[in-house]
Amino acid sequence: MTALRLGIDVGGTKTALALVDTDRGKIVAATTLATNASEGAQQLLNRLRSPVEQLRASAAESVAVGVGLPELVAPDGEVLSDVVVPGLTGDLVAAWAELGVVQVEADVRAAARAEARFGHGRQRSSFAYISVGTGISSCLVIDGVPWAGERGAAILLGSGILVAVAKGETLSSLEEFSGGPALLRRFRSLGGAAETAEELVALTEEDPQAWQVVTEAGHALGRGIAAFVDLLDPQAVIIGGGLGTAPGLYWQSVVDATRAGIWADACRDLPVLQAATGTQAGVIGAALLR
């Protein structure tokens, strides 16, 4: 009998829902909706009810629901921040329960769980999972289990590392310099036009300013990942998220700077891979939560 569960991956821009065959890591049915994050958590919960009911009805059986959130989540499931979706730290236990939610988790740890079960992490005792999209977050996985830290805060690669925006001027977090929206802001400030970070990456072959913005951002992220490797010495680095799994100059810049920035010679040739579960990692991982 197929083990079906429902995963919800809440992002800053869109929220993905999928009915997942958790034995094979395959999506059976899926839908997406705009997160409308600035409108707060309650509106999102209200709008989730209908698609959740539709997906559960299509399963023809009772299915549990897991949720990945772009916030700090404690090991006991308490949501500790509402930086992306205001109001998520409020008393939402009853609202989540109405949706059939059995566990809430940080989105990067949910995605890392999918990669450990069905992706490049299957045969590895440890790996670093780095999610790169609207934001940048990180997770160490040991024997298939994402390490949350004592308080759930062991995900903050993008927030905790600072990079120089310009010599002698301001400092910016890695996320604010190398994340998708940051690339677009910097490119547009130079007079460029692109709707998405992926579109910007595609422009690098013909636009010198796009090349500069993307290369600098990729190199900054690579140096951050190198610091992660220097501290924790994982068996591999696996990079997911929409921007992290996009082909092209950004990816190559990240890989080059990661290898160049690793201090120990013995670690420099570790595998640096794009997530095998791709952009579906978050929703598949959410469905694996119990």
N, C-alpha and C positions, 0 to 999 in steps of 0.2 A: 504494500500500500504506500502510495506517495506521501511523503511528509511535507505538507504545505503549511507555510507560515507567511504572514504579511509583514513586509518591511516598509518603514517610512523614513526617508532621508531628507531632513529639513536643511535647506541651504539658504544662503543669504538672498538669492535671486529666485530660485525655484525649489519646489518640494516634490520629490519623486516618491511614488507609492508602487509597490510591486508584490504580487503573489508569487512566492518563490518555492520551488521544489528544493528543500534544504538537503536532500540526499545527494543531489547532483549540482547544486548551485545554479540552477537554471530558472530564468524568469518565465512564468506561465502567463501572466497578464500584468499590465502596467499602465499607469497614467501619471501625469504631472499637473501641477498647478502652480501659479505664481505665489510665492511666499508672502509678498506684500509686507515685508518685515517691519517697516516703519509703523504699520497700523497695529502692531502688537500681537501678543500670543493668543488672546482670546478669539480674535477674528480668524486666526489660522486654525485653531481647534474647531471652531464652528464650521469652517469651510471644508475641513477634513472629513466630517461625518458622512457626507454623501458618497464620496469616492471610496471610503473605507467600507461602507455598507455594500456598495456595488461589487467591489472586489471579493468581499467575504461571501456574497451571494453566489458569485461565479465559481467558488470553490466547492459548493454543494456540501460543505461540512464546516464545523466550527474551527476557526483558525485563530491562533494567538497573534498578537501584534507587538513588534519591537520598533523602537524609534531611535534614530541617531540625530543628535542636535549639534549645531555649531557653537557650542558653549562649553564651559567647564562643568563637568558632571562628576560628583563624588562617587567612590566605589559603591555606596549604598543606593545610588540612583538619584540623590538630591541634586537638583540643578543649581549651580552656584553662581552663575553669571547670566546676564541678559544683554550682552553687548550687541548681538546681532538681531535678536527678536525681543524687544522690550516686553517685560511682564512674564517671561518664562520662569523666573525664580519665585513667582507667587504660588499660592496654594492651588495647584492644578491637579492634584492627585485624583480627585473625583472625575475631572474632565478627561484625563488620560484613561481612567478605568472605563468610562463610558465607551471609549473607542476600542476596548479590549486589549489595551497596552499592558504587557507583562513586565517590560523593562525599558528604561530610558538610558541611553549611553552617549558619550561624546562621539561625534560622527567619525573622527579619525580612528578611534579604537574600533568602532563598528566596521569600518572599511578594512582595517588591518586584520580583523577577524576573518573576513571573507577571503583575503589574500592568503592567510595562513591555511585556510581550509581548502580552497579551490585554486589558488594561484601559485606564484613563484615561491611562496613560503612553505609549501607542503613538505618539502624534504629538508628544511633548514631548521636548526635548533634555535637560531636567533636571527632577527632582521630588524632593520629600521624601516618604518613605513612613514613616508612623507607625503602629505596631501597638499596639492598646489592647485588652487582655483581662485575663487573670490578671496579666500584667505589662505594662510599657510600654517599647517599644524603638523605635529610629529608624534610618533609612538614607537616605543621599543617593544618587540614581541619576543617572548622567550617560551620555547616549547609550545607554540601555538596560542599562547595567552598574552594579550596586550597588557603591558604594565601601566597601571593607572597612577602609581605613586600613592603616597599616604592620603592625599586629599583630592586626588583626581586631576591634579594640575600638571602632570608630566606630558603635556602636549604642546608646550608654548615656544617651540622653535621660532615661529614667525613673529612672536610678540617680544621675546626676550633678547634677541640679538639685534644690535644696532649697526647701521651702515651709514657712511657719510654720503649725504646727498650731493654736496659739492665741497671741495677742499676749503677748509677754514669757515665753513658755514654750518648748517644744521645737521643733526643726526635724525635718522628715521628708523623705525623698526623694519625688520626684514620683510614683513608682510606689506608694509606701506610702501616699500620700494620695489619688491619683486612679485607681488600678487597681481592678479589679472586687472583689477580696477586701477592699480597704481601704474601699470604699464600704459594703459589708455590715457590716464591723466597726463603723464609725462609726454607722451607722443602728441597729444592734442595741444599741450602748452607750447610745443615746437611748431605748431601749425599743421600737424598731420590730421588725418581723418580715418577712423576705424571704429566699427561698432562693437567688436569683441576682441579679446586678447588673441584668440586664435586667428582672427582676420589680420591683426597686426603682425603676428609671426609670419603669416603668408606674404606680407609686404616686404619682408627684409631683403629679398633678392633684388628688389628694384628701387628701394627707398633707403638712402644712407641714414636718415634720422631714425627710421624704424629699426634698422640694423643696430645702431648705437644703443637705443633704448632697450631692445631685447637682449643684446649681448651683455650690457651692464647689469641688467636685472638677473640674467641667468648666472653670471659670475658671482654676484652677491649671494644668491641662493646656494650655489655650489660651495662657497666658503662656509656658509652656515652648516651645510650638511657635513662638510669635512670636520667641523668642530664637534658635531654629534658623533662621528666615527672616532675621533680622537678620544672622546670621553668614554665611549661605551663599547667600542670594538665589536660591532655586530658582524655576523657572517655575511650579510648582504645589505644593500640599500634598495628598497622598492619604492618607486614614486608613482603616486596616483593623482586623481583629480583631473578636471577638464584640461587645465593648462599643463599639468604634469605629464599627461599621457599624449599630448599633442606632438606630432613629429616636427622636425625642423630645427632652426637655429637656437631657440630657447633651450630645448632639450640638450643639444650638443654642448651649449655653453655651460649648462649645469653640470654635465658629466665631466667636462674638461676641468672646470674649477674645483669640483669635488676631489678629483684625483690629485690635482696640483696642490691642494690645500691640506691633504692628509699628511701628518708629520711622520708616522712610522712607515718605513719602506715596506715592511711585511704586510701592511694593510692596504697599500695604495692600489693594488690590482683586484680588490674585492669586487664582486658583481654589483653593478649599478643598473637596475632594470626598471622598465615601465611596467606598471601593474598589469598582470594577466587578466584580472577581472575588470580592468578599465574603469570607465565612469560609472559602471554598475556596482562597484565595490561597496559603496555606502548603503545602498538599498538591500543588497544581498546580505551584507553584514548585519544590518538591522533585523532582518528576518531570522538570523541565527541566534539572536539574544533570547535568553530564557530566565 
